Amino acid sequence: LSGAALNHLHLVLGREEVPQALLRDRLALRAAEACAAFSGRPERAGELRDAVHLLRPGDLPGPAGETCLAWRRAVERPVSVKALGRALPTFEPGQIAAWLDAGKGAPVTRAAMALEAVLSEAPRADEAALILADATLSQALGWDHLVPLLAPGLNRAALRKQGDDLRLACHRALISSAVEAVRLASDLAHRAVHLKAVTPKLRARGAADAVEMFLTRDAVAASALPLPDRAARRLCDRLVDLGAVRELTGRDTFRLYGV
């Protein structure tokens, strides 16, 4: 069943209309939310977005923000030891490379073995273990980028399993996570088509670059857009009116927007 689910996801990821970077970034947020729960922290998607997107220069993101940033960095660039080192700076490149090569056999088996290898050497490194397990799985499936799948489907008890028990837990996790990823990919594909369709209606200089940011990021603050502040806020309001993006916070200030 997990093989069928992953195969279907593989076909979906090959579709041109799916906004790949946006999908990975949103899946990264889900993985970060799961990791926060594993650690007993209360932060959910909204708080994680705030921790990352409302940072001021010189501010520290805090533990929840660091978790979210680690997942986002892990999915930004093609899978490599160097790219994973950006996401997991506390681990040496040689150690990361060894963990990536820890698994043998079929893709899910390799991912489970990588997960177990990390946790056996660093029992508290749940986040790093899940990132490296997903990286191993993605490489085994021939995907250029890491696609976060395991964390949302596992629970803390599953991470303490070993051998066949852990492998079966990974299979079960991937069935549900791959199905959810396919649903999300389909939804984002439809939303991306609509956003691209309304782009010609936007008159602000820099609007095309702003739209590209929305197509690659889970959430965007108006201040991050390549426009003057007032023009950026007007553009966001216009996109909301056109049904092309959503305001994600429900607040009147410090707003974040996303497809």
Secondary structure in CASP SS format (residue, H / E / C, confidence):
PFRMAT SS
TARGET T0000
AUTHOR 0000-0000-0000
METHOD secondary structure of the structure
MODEL  1
L C 1.00
S H 1.00
G H 1.00
A H 1.00
A H 1.00
L H 1.00
N H 1.00
H H 1.00
L H 1.00
H H 1.00
L H 1.00
V H 1.00
L H 1.00
G C 1.00
R C 1.00
E C 1.00
E C 1.00
V C 1.00
P C 1.00
Q H 1.00
A H 1.00
L H 1.00
L H 1.00
R H 1.00
D H 1.00
R H 1.00
L H 1.00
A H 1.00
L H 1.00
R H 1.00
A H 1.00
A H 1.00
E H 1.00
A H 1.00
C H 1.00
A H 1.00
A H 1.00
F H 1.00
S C 1.00
G C 1.00
R C 1.00
P C 1.00
E C 1.00
R C 1.00
A H 1.00
G H 1.00
E H 1.00
L H 1.00
R H 1.00
D H 1.00
A H 1.00
V H 1.00
H H 1.00
L C 1.00
L C 1.00
R C 1.00
P C 1.00
G C 1.00
D C 1.00
L C 1.00
P C 1.00
G H 1.00
P H 1.00
A H 1.00
G H 1.00
E H 1.00
T H 1.00
C H 1.00
L H 1.00
A H 1.00
W H 1.00
R H 1.00
R H 1.00
A H 1.00
V H 1.00
E H 1.00
R C 1.00
P C 1.00
V C 1.00
S C 1.00
V H 1.00
K H 1.00
A H 1.00
L H 1.00
G H 1.00
R H 1.00
A H 1.00
L C 1.00
P C 1.00
T C 1.00
F C 1.00
E C 1.00
P H 1.00
G H 1.00
Q H 1.00
I H 1.00
A H 1.00
A H 1.00
W H 1.00
L H 1.00
D C 1.00
A C 1.00
G C 1.00
K C 1.00
G C 1.00
A C 1.00
P H 1.00
V H 1.00
T H 1.00
R H 1.00
A H 1.00
A H 1.00
M H 1.00
A H 1.00
L H 1.00
E H 1.00
A H 1.00
V H 1.00
L H 1.00
S H 1.00
E H 1.00
A C 1.00
P C 1.00
R C 1.00
A C 1.00
D H 1.00
E H 1.00
A H 1.00
A H 1.00
L H 1.00
I H 1.00
L H 1.00
A H 1.00
D H 1.00
A H 1.00
T H 1.00
L H 1.00
S H 1.00
Q H 1.00
A H 1.00
L C 1.00
G C 1.00
W C 1.00
D C 1.00
H C 1.00
L C 1.00
V C 1.00
P C 1.00
L C 1.00
L H 1.00
A H 1.00
P H 1.00
G H 1.00
L C 1.00
N C 1.00
R H 1.00
A H 1.00
A H 1.00
L H 1.00
R C 1.00
K C 1.00
Q C 1.00
G H 1.00
D H 1.00
D H 1.00
L H 1.00
R H 1.00
L H 1.00
A H 1.00
C H 1.00
H H 1.00
R H 1.00
A H 1.00
L H 1.00
I H 1.00
S H 1.00
S H 1.00
A H 1.00
V H 1.00
E H 1.00
A H 1.00
V H 1.00
R H 1.00
L H 1.00
A H 1.00
S H 1.00
D H 1.00
L H 1.00
A H 1.00
H H 1.00
R H 1.00
A H 1.00
V H 1.00
H H 1.00
L H 1.00
K H 1.00
A H 1.00
V H 1.00
T H 1.00
P H 1.00
K H 1.00
L C 1.00
R C 1.00
A C 1.00
R C 1.00
G C 1.00
A H 1.00
A H 1.00
D H 1.00
A H 1.00
V H 1.00
E H 1.00
M H 1.00
F H 1.00
L C 1.00
T C 1.00
R C 1.00
D C 1.00
A C 1.00
V E 1.00
A E 1.00
A H 1.00
S H 1.00
A H 1.00
L C 1.00
P C 1.00
L C 1.00
P C 1.00
D H 1.00
R H 1.00
A H 1.00
A H 1.00
R H 1.00
R H 1.00
L H 1.00
C H 1.00
D H 1.00
R H 1.00
L H 1.00
V H 1.00
D H 1.00
L C 1.00
G C 1.00
A C 1.00
V C 1.00
R E 1.00
E E 1.00
L C 1.00
T C 1.00
G C 1.00
R C 1.00
D C 1.00
T C 1.00
F C 1.00
R C 1.00
L E 1.00
Y E 1.00
G E 1.00
V C 1.00
END
